[in-house]
Amino acid sequence: MSVKASVTKSSRPERIRHPEVDSFDLATIMRALGDPVRIEMVREVDAEGEMICTDLYDRLGLPRSTASYHLRQLREAGVTRSRAAGTNRIVSLRREDLESRFPGLVDVILRDGA
């Protein structure tokens, strides 16, 4: 799915901030992954490739505010990437970025029972 934001004089495209790969911190990533809800979110997103946030919330049976908080923790740690698509937010796993910085980490995270 490809979405291009149109820019007019009266509006600016929303900027969703993500940490640069070089600034990834293993302790921060592990803290973000220290919650079973967030691990399940990562597994769901990885299985789908990318998901609309509200679909993820519904699938896990989470209130919007709770799920949004958890997704923000994952995004700010560098685990996921979010992008705007109209009124939706699409979330994906930053698998390649994580693998380049911490080889093998994603496989450990996604392993059943991890």
N, CA, C and O atoms as a Tinker XYZ file with bonds, in Angstrom:
   456  protein
     1  N      0.853000   -1.178000    0.000000    73     2
     2  CA     0.000000    0.000000    0.000000    64     1     3
     3  C      0.894000    1.235000    0.000000    63     2     4     5
     4  O      1.740000    1.379000    0.883000    81     3
     5  N      0.729000    2.102000   -0.946000    73     3     6
     6  CA     1.533000    3.310000   -1.031000    64     5     7
     7  C      0.628000    4.524000   -0.904000    63     6     8     9
     8  O     -0.386000    4.644000   -1.591000    81     7
     9  N      1.020000    5.415000   -0.009000    73     7    10
    10  CA     0.231000    6.612000    0.223000    64     9    11
    11  C      1.153000    7.814000    0.159000    63    10    12    13
    12  O      2.193000    7.841000    0.818000    81    11
    13  N      0.778000    8.800000   -0.628000    73    11    14
    14  CA     1.546000   10.045000   -0.708000    64    13    15
    15  C      0.729000   11.157000   -0.078000    63    14    16    17
    16  O     -0.455000   11.329000   -0.368000    81    15
    17  N      1.396000   11.916000    0.799000    73    15    18
    18  CA     0.716000   13.032000    1.453000    64    17    19
    19  C      0.777000   14.255000    0.554000    63    18    20    21
    20  O      1.829000   14.590000    0.008000    81    19
    21  N     -0.343000   14.905000    0.409000    73    19    22
    22  CA    -0.341000   16.143000   -0.365000    64    21    23
    23  C     -0.117000   17.303000    0.594000    63    22    24    25
    24  O     -0.658000   17.325000    1.699000    81    23
    25  N      0.674000   18.250000    0.164000    73    23    26
    26  CA     1.021000   19.381000    1.003000    64    25    27
    27  C      0.426000   20.640000    0.392000    63    26    28    29
    28  O      0.608000   20.922000   -0.792000    81    27
    29  N     -0.278000   21.378000    1.209000    73    27    30
    30  CA    -0.813000   22.666000    0.775000    64    29    31
    31  C     -0.213000   23.736000    1.673000    63    30    32    33
    32  O      0.461000   23.426000    2.655000    81    31
    33  N     -0.459000   24.992000    1.334000    73    31    34
    34  CA     0.064000   26.091000    2.143000    64    33    35
    35  C     -0.503000   26.072000    3.556000    63    34    36    37
    36  O      0.174000   26.491000    4.495000    81    35
    37  N     -1.739000   25.591000    3.725000    73    35    38
    38  CA    -2.373000   25.632000    5.036000    64    37    39
    39  C     -2.120000   24.389000    5.877000    63    38    40    41
    40  O     -2.482000   24.360000    7.053000    81    39
    41  N     -1.505000   23.361000    5.295000    73    39    42
    42  CA    -1.255000   22.163000    6.092000    64    41    43
    43  C      0.114000   21.586000    5.791000    63    42    44    45
    44  O      0.663000   21.751000    4.702000    81    43
    45  N      0.646000   20.902000    6.795000    73    43    46
    46  CA     1.928000   20.220000    6.640000    64    45    47
    47  C      1.705000   18.742000    6.912000    63    46    48    49
    48  O      0.860000   18.386000    7.733000    81    47
    49  N      2.447000   17.882000    6.238000    73    47    50
    50  CA     2.294000   16.461000    6.515000    64    49    51
    51  C      2.750000   16.152000    7.937000    63    50    52    53
    52  O      3.677000   16.774000    8.454000    81    51
    53  N      2.095000   15.195000    8.551000    73    51    54
    54  CA     2.462000   14.783000    9.896000    64    53    55
    55  C      3.821000   14.102000    9.856000    63    54    56    57
    56  O      4.108000   13.315000    8.954000    81    55
    57  N      4.640000   14.408000   10.826000    73    55    58
    58  CA     5.956000   13.775000   10.911000    64    57    59
    59  C      5.962000   12.847000   12.123000    63    58    60    61
    60  O      5.813000   13.302000   13.257000    81    59
    61  N      6.131000   11.576000   11.889000    73    59    62
    62  CA     6.221000   10.601000   12.965000    64    61    63
    63  C      7.699000   10.327000   13.180000    63    62    64    65
    64  O      8.386000    9.873000   12.265000    81    63
    65  N      8.185000   10.592000   14.356000    73    63    66
    66  CA     9.617000   10.473000   14.631000    64    65    67
    67  C     10.015000    9.044000   14.972000    63    66    68    69
    68  O      9.323000    8.337000   15.704000    81    67
    69  N     11.157000    8.643000   14.414000    73    67    70
    70  CA    11.736000    7.322000   14.654000    64    69    71
    71  C     13.229000    7.502000   14.933000    63    70    72    73
    72  O     13.876000    8.347000   14.314000    81    71
    73  N     13.774000    6.720000   15.851000    73    71    74
    74  CA    15.211000    6.845000   16.111000    64    73    75
    75  C     16.029000    6.305000   14.938000    63    74    76    77
    76  O     15.609000    5.384000   14.238000    81    75
    77  N     17.187000    6.889000   14.746000    73    75    78
    78  CA    18.122000    6.416000   13.735000    64    77    79
    79  C     18.733000    5.099000   14.216000    63    78    80    81
    80  O     18.878000    4.874000   15.418000    81    79
    81  N     19.085000    4.243000   13.277000    73    79    82
    82  CA    19.635000    2.933000   13.611000    64    81    83
    83  C     20.869000    3.070000   14.496000    63    82    84    85
    84  O     21.037000    2.300000   15.442000    81    83
    85  N     21.731000    4.036000   14.203000    73    83    86
    86  CA    22.950000    4.222000   14.984000    64    85    87
    87  C     22.674000    4.571000   16.442000    63    86    88    89
    88  O     23.534000    4.379000   17.302000    81    87
    89  N     21.479000    5.081000   16.719000    73    87    90
    90  CA    21.164000    5.463000   18.098000    64    89    91
    91  C     20.402000    4.376000   18.855000    63    90    92    93
    92  O     20.043000    4.574000   20.016000    81    91
    93  N     20.149000    3.235000   18.218000    73    91    94
    94  CA    19.470000    2.134000   18.907000    64    93    95
    95  C     20.278000    1.743000   20.140000    63    94    96    97
    96  O     21.500000    1.609000   20.083000    81    95
    97  N     19.583000    1.566000   21.237000    73    95    98
    98  CA    20.202000    1.186000   22.499000    64    97    99
    99  C     19.573000   -0.122000   22.953000    63    98   100   101
   100  O     18.355000   -0.207000   23.108000    81    99
   101  N     20.397000   -1.139000   23.167000    73    99   102
   102  CA    19.876000   -2.456000   23.509000    64   101   103
   103  C     19.052000   -2.435000   24.793000    63   102   104   105
   104  O     18.012000   -3.089000   24.864000    81   103
   105  N     19.494000   -1.703000   25.796000    73   103   106
   106  CA    18.746000   -1.630000   27.057000    64   105   107
   107  C     17.360000   -1.021000   26.837000    63   106   108   109
   108  O     16.379000   -1.489000   27.415000    81   107
   109  N     17.274000    0.011000   26.012000    73   107   110
   110  CA    15.988000    0.650000   25.712000    64   109   111
   111  C     15.075000   -0.309000   24.955000    63   110   112   113
   112  O     13.881000   -0.397000   25.243000    81   111
   113  N     15.637000   -1.018000   23.997000    73   111   114
   114  CA    14.850000   -1.992000   23.230000    64   113   115
   115  C     14.340000   -3.100000   24.148000    63   114   116   117
   116  O     13.179000   -3.499000   24.055000    81   115
   117  N     15.197000   -3.592000   25.025000    73   115   118
   118  CA    14.783000   -4.678000   25.922000    64   117   119
   119  C     13.725000   -4.204000   26.921000    63   118   120   121
   120  O     12.820000   -4.962000   27.270000    81   119
   121  N     13.833000   -2.960000   27.380000    73   119   122
   122  CA    12.783000   -2.408000   28.254000    64   121   123
   123  C     11.454000   -2.351000   27.516000    63   122   124   125
   124  O     10.410000   -2.697000   28.069000    81   123
   125  N     11.500000   -1.909000   26.256000    73   123   126
   126  CA    10.266000   -1.820000   25.463000    64   125   127
   127  C      9.665000   -3.206000   25.245000    63   126   128   129
   128  O      8.444000   -3.354000   25.187000    81   127
   129  N     10.508000   -4.207000   25.127000    73   127   130
   130  CA    10.037000   -5.574000   24.888000    64   129   131
   131  C      9.779000   -6.337000   26.181000    63   130   132   133
   132  O      9.451000   -7.523000   26.147000    81   131
   133  N      9.923000   -5.670000   27.312000    73   131   134
   134  CA     9.747000   -6.312000   28.603000    64   133   135
   135  C      8.301000   -6.526000   29.010000    63   134   136   137
   136  O      8.037000   -7.058000   30.088000    81   135
   137  N      7.379000   -6.129000   28.183000    73   135   138
   138  CA     5.958000   -6.288000   28.484000    64   137   139
   139  C      5.371000   -7.330000   27.541000    63   138   140   141
   140  O      5.566000   -7.232000   26.330000    81   139
   141  N      4.657000   -8.323000   28.064000    73   139   142
   142  CA     4.084000   -9.370000   27.204000    64   141   143
   143  C      3.138000   -8.838000   26.118000    63   142   144   145
   144  O      3.043000   -9.422000   25.039000    81   143
   145  N      2.451000   -7.745000   26.402000    73   143   146
   146  CA     1.558000   -7.155000   25.394000    64   145   147
   147  C      2.377000   -6.661000   24.209000    63   146   148   149
   148  O      1.996000   -6.868000   23.057000    81   147
   149  N      3.491000   -6.014000   24.487000    73   147   150
   150  CA     4.320000   -5.491000   23.408000    64   149   151
   151  C      4.980000   -6.615000   22.609000    63   150   152   153
   152  O      5.123000   -6.505000   21.391000    81   151
   153  N      5.378000   -7.681000   23.276000    73   151   154
   154  CA     5.926000   -8.837000   22.549000    64   153   155
   155  C      4.871000   -9.391000   21.608000    63   154   156   157
   156  O      5.171000   -9.715000   20.459000    81   155
   157  N      3.639000   -9.504000   22.083000    73   155   158
   158  CA     2.559000  -10.020000   21.229000    64   157   159
   159  C      2.294000   -9.078000   20.067000    63   158   160   161
   160  O      2.030000   -9.534000   18.954000    81   159
   161  N      2.358000   -7.784000   20.303000    73   159   162
   162  CA     2.193000   -6.814000   19.221000    64   161   163
   163  C      3.257000   -7.026000   18.150000    63   162   164   165
   164  O      2.949000   -7.045000   16.958000    81   163
   165  N      4.500000   -7.183000   18.571000    73   163   166
   166  CA     5.603000   -7.388000   17.636000    64   165   167
   167  C      5.377000   -8.667000   16.830000    63   166   168   169
   168  O      5.592000   -8.684000   15.618000    81   167
   169  N      4.951000   -9.718000   17.488000    73   167   170
   170  CA     4.694000  -10.988000   16.784000    64   169   171
   171  C      3.578000  -10.838000   15.760000    63   170   172   173
   172  O      3.697000  -11.338000   14.641000    81   171
   173  N      2.511000  -10.165000   16.123000    73   171   174
   174  CA     1.384000   -9.964000   15.206000    64   173   175
   175  C      1.802000   -9.139000   13.985000    63   174   176   177
   176  O      1.481000   -9.482000   12.847000    81   175
   177  N      2.516000   -8.058000   14.244000    73   175   178
   178  CA     2.945000   -7.188000   13.147000    64   177   179
   179  C      3.915000   -7.934000   12.233000    63   178   180   181
   180  O      3.827000   -7.824000   11.010000    81   179
   181  N      4.825000   -8.679000   12.815000    73   179   182
   182  CA     5.773000   -9.435000   12.006000    64   181   183
   183  C      5.054000  -10.464000   11.137000    63   182   184   185
   184  O      5.413000  -10.652000    9.974000    81   183
   185  N      4.063000  -11.116000   11.682000    73   183   186
   186  CA     3.323000  -12.140000   10.933000    64   185   187
   187  C      2.593000  -11.537000    9.734000    63   186   188   189
   188  O      2.452000  -12.191000    8.700000    81   187
   189  N      2.129000  -10.299000    9.866000    73   187   190
   190  CA     1.373000   -9.640000    8.793000    64   189   191
   191  C      2.255000   -8.822000    7.853000    63   190   192   193
   192  O      1.850000   -8.527000    6.729000    81   191
   193  N      3.432000   -8.461000    8.292000    73   191   194
   194  CA     4.297000   -7.586000    7.497000    64   193   195
   195  C      4.095000   -6.134000    7.882000    63   194   196   197
   196  O      5.050000   -5.427000    8.205000    81   195
   197  N      2.872000   -5.702000    7.847000    73   195   198
   198  CA     2.469000   -4.385000    8.354000    64   197   199
   199  C      0.985000   -4.439000    8.632000    63   198   200   201
   200  O      0.247000   -5.203000    8.010000    81   199
   201  N      0.555000   -3.614000    9.580000    73   199   202
   202  CA    -0.851000   -3.630000    9.997000    64   201   203
   203  C     -1.352000   -2.220000   10.261000    63   202   204   205
   204  O     -0.597000   -1.341000   10.679000    81   203
   205  N     -2.623000   -2.024000   10.012000    73   203   206
   206  CA    -3.284000   -0.798000   10.455000    64   205   207
   207  C     -3.409000   -0.906000   11.970000    63   206   208   209
   208  O     -3.831000   -1.938000   12.491000    81   207
   209  N     -3.047000    0.142000   12.664000    73   207   210
   210  CA    -3.024000    0.114000   14.126000    64   209   211
   211  C     -4.346000   -0.360000   14.732000    63   210   212   213
   212  O     -4.347000   -1.176000   15.655000    81   211
   213  N     -5.456000    0.142000   14.223000    73   211   214
   214  CA    -6.743000   -0.240000   14.805000    64   213   215
   215  C     -7.033000   -1.728000   14.608000    63   214   216   217
   216  O     -7.693000   -2.340000   15.448000    81   215
   217  N     -6.551000   -2.317000   13.511000    73   215   218
   218  CA    -6.699000   -3.766000   13.324000    64   217   219
   219  C     -5.907000   -4.520000   14.383000    63   218   220   221
   220  O     -6.366000   -5.535000   14.906000    81   219
   221  N     -4.731000   -4.025000   14.691000    73   219   222
   222  CA    -3.904000   -4.640000   15.723000    64   221   223
   223  C     -4.585000   -4.527000   17.084000    63   222   224   225
   224  O     -4.631000   -5.499000   17.839000    81   223
   225  N     -5.113000   -3.345000   17.401000    73   223   226
   226  CA    -5.810000   -3.148000   18.672000    64   225   227
   227  C     -6.962000   -4.144000   18.795000    63   226   228   229
   228  O     -7.134000   -4.792000   19.828000    81   227
   229  N     -7.750000   -4.255000   17.719000    73   227   230
   230  CA    -8.908000   -5.153000   17.735000    64   229   231
   231  C     -8.478000   -6.603000   17.896000    63   230   232   233
   232  O     -9.069000   -7.351000   18.676000    81   231
   233  N     -7.456000   -6.995000   17.163000    73   231   234
   234  CA    -6.993000   -8.387000   17.213000    64   233   235
   235  C     -6.555000   -8.767000   18.619000    63   234   236   237
   236  O     -6.793000   -9.892000   19.059000    81   235
   237  N     -5.917000   -7.837000   19.327000    73   235   238
   238  CA    -5.431000   -8.127000   20.675000    64   237   239
   239  C     -6.449000   -7.779000   21.758000    63   238   240   241
   240  O     -6.222000   -8.046000   22.939000    81   239
   241  N     -7.578000   -7.180000   21.351000    73   239   242
   242  CA    -8.618000   -6.830000   22.316000    64   241   243
   243  C     -8.193000   -5.741000   23.291000    63   242   244   245
   244  O     -8.532000   -5.784000   24.473000    81   243
   245  N     -7.448000   -4.768000   22.783000    73   243   246
   246  CA    -6.937000   -3.693000   23.638000    64   245   247
   247  C     -7.684000   -2.395000   23.401000    63   246   248   249
   248  O     -8.067000   -2.097000   22.270000    81   247
   249  N     -7.897000   -1.612000   24.468000    73   247   250
   250  CA    -8.444000   -0.270000   24.280000    64   249   251
   251  C     -7.454000    0.573000   23.483000    63   250   252   253
   252  O     -6.243000    0.368000   23.571000    81   251
   253  N     -7.963000    1.505000   22.719000    73   251   254
   254  CA    -7.127000    2.345000   21.858000    64   253   255
   255  C     -6.012000    3.054000   22.640000    63   254   256   257
   256  O     -4.864000    3.086000   22.194000    81   255
   257  N     -6.350000    3.616000   23.796000    73   255   258
   258  CA    -5.347000    4.364000   24.562000    64   257   259
   259  C     -4.226000    3.448000   25.052000    63   258   260   261
   260  O     -3.058000    3.836000   25.024000    81   259
   261  N     -4.562000    2.261000   25.493000    73   259   262
   262  CA    -3.557000    1.309000   25.970000    64   261   263
   263  C     -2.664000    0.851000   24.826000    63   262   264   265
   264  O     -1.439000    0.848000   24.952000    81   263
   265  N     -3.272000    0.466000   23.716000    73   263   266
   266  CA    -2.514000   -0.014000   22.566000    64   265   267
   267  C     -1.634000    1.093000   21.996000    63   266   268   269
   268  O     -0.493000    0.840000   21.608000    81   267
   269  N     -2.147000    2.301000   21.944000    73   267   270
   270  CA    -1.380000    3.432000   21.439000    64   269   271
   271  C     -0.143000    3.669000   22.304000    63   270   272   273
   272  O      0.941000    3.936000   21.784000    81   271
   273  N     -0.305000    3.573000   23.603000    73   271   274
   274  CA     0.821000    3.732000   24.523000    64   273   275
   275  C      1.891000    2.675000   24.239000    63   274   276   277
   276  O      3.074000    2.998000   24.126000    81   275
   277  N      1.474000    1.423000   24.124000    73   275   278
   278  CA     2.421000    0.338000   23.878000    64   277   279
   279  C      3.124000    0.506000   22.528000    63   278   280   281
   280  O      4.329000    0.277000   22.423000    81   279
   281  N      2.383000    0.899000   21.507000    73   279   282
   282  CA     3.005000    1.109000   20.192000    64   281   283
   283  C      4.002000    2.259000   20.218000    63   282   284   285
   284  O      5.035000    2.206000   19.552000    81   283
   285  N      3.694000    3.293000   20.984000    73   283   286
   286  CA     4.633000    4.410000   21.100000    64   285   287
   287  C      5.935000    3.949000   21.754000    63   286   288   289
   288  O      7.019000    4.350000   21.330000    81   287
   289  N      5.832000    3.111000   22.783000    73   287   290
   290  CA     7.031000    2.586000   23.439000    64   289   291
   291  C      7.890000    1.805000   22.446000    63   290   292   293
   292  O      9.111000    1.955000   22.428000    81   291
   293  N      7.260000    0.980000   21.628000    73   291   294
   294  CA     7.983000    0.194000   20.629000    64   293   295
   295  C      8.608000    1.089000   19.563000    63   294   296   297
   296  O      9.756000    0.879000   19.171000    81   295
   297  N      7.854000    2.091000   19.090000    73   295   298
   298  CA     8.371000    3.002000   18.060000    64   297   299
   299  C      9.540000    3.809000   18.580000    63   298   300   301
   300  O     10.561000    3.918000   17.900000    81   299
   301  N      9.420000    4.375000   19.768000    73   299   302
   302  CA    10.478000    5.215000   20.322000    64   301   303
   303  C     11.747000    4.425000   20.633000    63   302   304   305
   304  O     12.839000    4.992000   20.654000    81   303
   305  N     11.611000    3.123000   20.873000    73   303   306
   306  CA    12.779000    2.267000   21.102000    64   305   307
   307  C     13.437000    1.853000   19.795000    63   306   308   309
   308  O     14.588000    1.418000   19.785000    81   307
   309  N     12.699000    1.991000   18.680000    73   307   310
   310  CA    13.230000    1.614000   17.376000    64   309   311
   311  C     12.787000    0.245000   16.905000    63   310   312   313
   312  O     13.279000   -0.248000   15.889000    81   311
   313  N     11.873000   -0.374000   17.620000    73   311   314
   314  CA    11.425000   -1.721000   17.265000    64   313   315
   315  C     10.444000   -1.694000   16.099000    63   314   316   317
   316  O     10.487000   -2.571000   15.235000    81   315
   317  N      9.571000   -0.709000   16.065000    73   315   318
   318  CA     8.582000   -0.615000   15.000000    64   317   319
   319  C      8.689000    0.721000   14.288000    63   318   320   321
   320  O      9.322000    1.662000   14.768000    81   319
   321  N      8.052000    0.775000   13.133000    73   319   322
   322  CA     7.954000    2.004000   12.350000    64   321   323
   323  C      6.461000    2.248000   12.118000    63   322   324   325
   324  O      5.714000    1.318000   11.813000    81   323
   325  N      6.040000    3.489000   12.262000    73   323   326
   326  CA     4.659000    3.876000   11.986000    64   325   327
   327  C      4.658000    4.896000   10.869000    63   326   328   329
   328  O      5.552000    5.736000   10.768000    81   327
   329  N      3.634000    4.807000   10.028000    73   327   330
   330  CA     3.495000    5.799000    8.966000    64   329   331
   331  C      2.019000    6.130000    8.812000    63   330   332   333
   332  O      1.141000    5.300000    9.049000    81   331
   333  N      1.781000    7.352000    8.412000    73   331   334
   334  CA     0.415000    7.808000    8.199000    64   333   335
   335  C     -0.055000    7.354000    6.825000    63   334   336   337
   336  O      0.692000    7.404000    5.848000    81   335
   337  N     -1.301000    6.914000    6.769000    73   335   338
   338  CA    -1.953000    6.551000    5.510000    64   337   339
   339  C     -3.378000    7.074000    5.609000    63   338   340   341
   340  O     -4.288000    6.354000    6.021000    81   339
   341  N     -3.562000    8.330000    5.230000    73   339   342
   342  CA    -4.865000    8.971000    5.409000    64   341   343
   343  C     -5.112000    9.150000    6.898000    63   342   344   345
   344  O     -4.290000    9.735000    7.603000    81   343
   345  N     -6.236000    8.649000    7.373000    73   343   346
   346  CA    -6.543000    8.749000    8.803000    64   345   347
   347  C     -6.025000    7.543000    9.575000    63   346   348   349
   348  O     -6.152000    7.486000   10.798000    81   347
   349  N     -5.447000    6.589000    8.874000    73   347   350
   350  CA    -4.904000    5.394000    9.523000    64   349   351
   351  C     -3.422000    5.555000    9.800000    63   350   352   353
   352  O     -2.744000    6.384000    9.194000    81   351
   353  N     -2.936000    4.748000   10.727000    73   351   354
   354  CA    -1.513000    4.612000   10.987000    64   353   355
   355  C     -1.164000    3.162000   10.705000    63   354   356   357
   356  O     -1.836000    2.241000   11.169000    81   355
   357  N     -0.102000    2.976000    9.937000    73   355   358
   358  CA     0.355000    1.646000    9.568000    64   357   359
   359  C      1.619000    1.369000   10.361000    63   358   360   361
   360  O      2.531000    2.195000   10.387000    81   359
   361  N      1.677000    0.221000   11.004000    73   359   362
   362  CA     2.837000   -0.144000   11.808000    64   361   363
   363  C      3.529000   -1.357000   11.190000    63   362   364   365
   364  O      2.877000   -2.278000   10.698000    81   363
   365  N      4.865000   -1.337000   11.226000    73   363   366
   366  CA     5.658000   -2.457000   10.725000    64   365   367
   367  C      6.857000   -2.661000   11.639000    63   366   368   369
   368  O      7.258000   -1.753000   12.366000    81   367
   369  N      7.416000   -3.847000   11.596000    73   367   370
   370  CA     8.601000   -4.176000   12.379000    64   369   371
   371  C      9.842000   -3.688000   11.640000    63   370   372   373
   372  O      9.960000   -3.875000   10.429000    81   371
   373  N     10.752000   -3.072000   12.356000    73   371   374
   374  CA    12.007000   -2.594000   11.752000    64   373   375
   375  C     13.030000   -3.729000   11.760000    63   374   376   377
   376  O     14.133000   -3.589000   12.290000    81   375
   377  N     12.647000   -4.836000   11.172000    73   375   378
   378  CA    13.445000   -6.060000   11.189000    64   377   379
   379  C     14.868000   -5.843000   10.663000    63   378   380   381
   380  O     15.835000   -6.205000   11.333000    81   379
   381  N     14.999000   -5.262000    9.486000    73   379   382
   382  CA    16.313000   -5.073000    8.883000    64   381   383
   383  C     17.186000   -4.134000    9.717000    63   382   384   385
   384  O     18.380000   -4.381000    9.894000    81   383
   385  N     16.585000   -3.057000   10.229000    73   383   386
   386  CA    17.337000   -2.110000   11.055000    64   385   387
   387  C     17.821000   -2.776000   12.335000    63   386   388   389
   388  O     18.977000   -2.612000   12.725000    81   387
   389  N     16.938000   -3.529000   12.990000    73   387   390
   390  CA    17.321000   -4.226000   14.216000    64   389   391
   391  C     18.396000   -5.273000   13.948000    63   390   392   393
   392  O     19.354000   -5.410000   14.709000    81   391
   393  N     18.221000   -6.005000   12.859000    73   391   394
   394  CA    19.181000   -7.055000   12.510000    64   393   395
   395  C     20.560000   -6.455000   12.203000    63   394   396   397
   396  O     21.582000   -7.038000   12.562000    81   395
   397  N     20.588000   -5.302000   11.545000    73   395   398
   398  CA    21.878000   -4.687000   11.224000    64   397   399
   399  C     22.606000   -4.214000   12.480000    63   398   400   401
   400  O     23.835000   -4.243000   12.533000    81   399
   401  N     21.870000   -3.786000   13.468000    73   399   402
   402  CA    22.470000   -3.267000   14.714000    64   401   403
   403  C     22.739000   -4.371000   15.727000    63   402   404   405
   404  O     23.776000   -4.373000   16.390000    81   403
   405  N     21.794000   -5.319000   15.848000    73   403   406
   406  CA    21.888000   -6.400000   16.829000    64   405   407
   407  C     21.546000   -7.726000   16.154000    63   406   408   409
   408  O     20.425000   -8.217000   16.286000    81   407
   409  N     22.505000   -8.308000   15.432000    73   407   410
   410  CA    22.237000   -9.547000   14.697000    64   409   411
   411  C     21.674000  -10.658000   15.600000    63   410   412   413
   412  O     22.206000  -10.937000   16.675000    81   411
   413  N     20.589000  -11.278000   15.133000    73   411   414
   414  CA    19.962000  -12.377000   15.863000    64   413   415
   415  C     18.902000  -11.959000   16.865000    63   414   416   417
   416  O     18.155000  -12.808000   17.353000    81   415
   417  N     18.816000  -10.675000   17.184000    73   415   418
   418  CA    17.869000  -10.214000   18.204000    64   417   419
   419  C     16.428000  -10.479000   17.799000    63   418   420   421
   420  O     15.639000  -10.948000   18.620000    81   419
   421  N     16.071000  -10.196000   16.572000    73   419   422
   422  CA    14.681000  -10.375000   16.134000    64   421   423
   423  C     14.253000  -11.829000   16.268000    63   422   424   425
   424  O     13.135000  -12.105000   16.704000    81   423
   425  N     15.121000  -12.760000   15.901000    73   423   426
   426  CA    14.775000  -14.174000   16.025000    64   425   427
   427  C     14.534000  -14.557000   17.485000    63   426   428   429
   428  O     13.628000  -15.336000   17.779000    81   427
   429  N     15.326000  -14.023000   18.387000    73   427   430
   430  CA    15.136000  -14.294000   19.810000    64   429   431
   431  C     13.803000  -13.714000   20.278000    63   430   432   433
   432  O     13.058000  -14.370000   21.006000    81   431
   433  N     13.507000  -12.495000   19.865000    73   431   434
   434  CA    12.259000  -11.825000   20.269000    64   433   435
   435  C     11.050000  -12.620000   19.799000    63   434   436   437
   436  O     10.084000  -12.784000   20.544000    81   435
   437  N     11.099000  -13.111000   18.572000    73   435   438
   438  CA     9.931000  -13.757000   17.974000    64   437   439
   439  C      9.807000  -15.238000   18.309000    63   438   440   441
   440  O      8.795000  -15.865000   17.997000    81   439
   441  N     10.813000  -15.785000   18.931000    73   439   442
   442  CA    10.766000  -17.202000   19.318000    64   441   443
   443  C      9.631000  -17.423000   20.313000    63   442   444   445
   444  O      9.465000  -16.648000   21.255000    81   443
   445  N      8.857000  -18.474000   20.102000    73   443   446
   446  CA     7.775000  -18.809000   21.041000    64   445   447
   447  C      8.343000  -19.008000   22.438000    63   446   448   449
   448  O      9.356000  -19.680000   22.631000    81   447
   449  N      7.663000  -18.404000   23.407000    73   447   450
   450  CA     8.081000  -18.538000   24.789000    64   449   451
   451  C      9.203000  -17.614000   25.207000    63   450   452   453
   452  O      9.681000  -17.683000   26.339000    81   451
   453  N      9.632000  -16.737000   24.286000    73   451   454
   454  CA    10.738000  -15.832000   24.634000    64   453   455
   455  C     10.296000  -14.772000   25.612000    63   454   456
   456  O     11.098000  -13.928000   26.012000    81   455
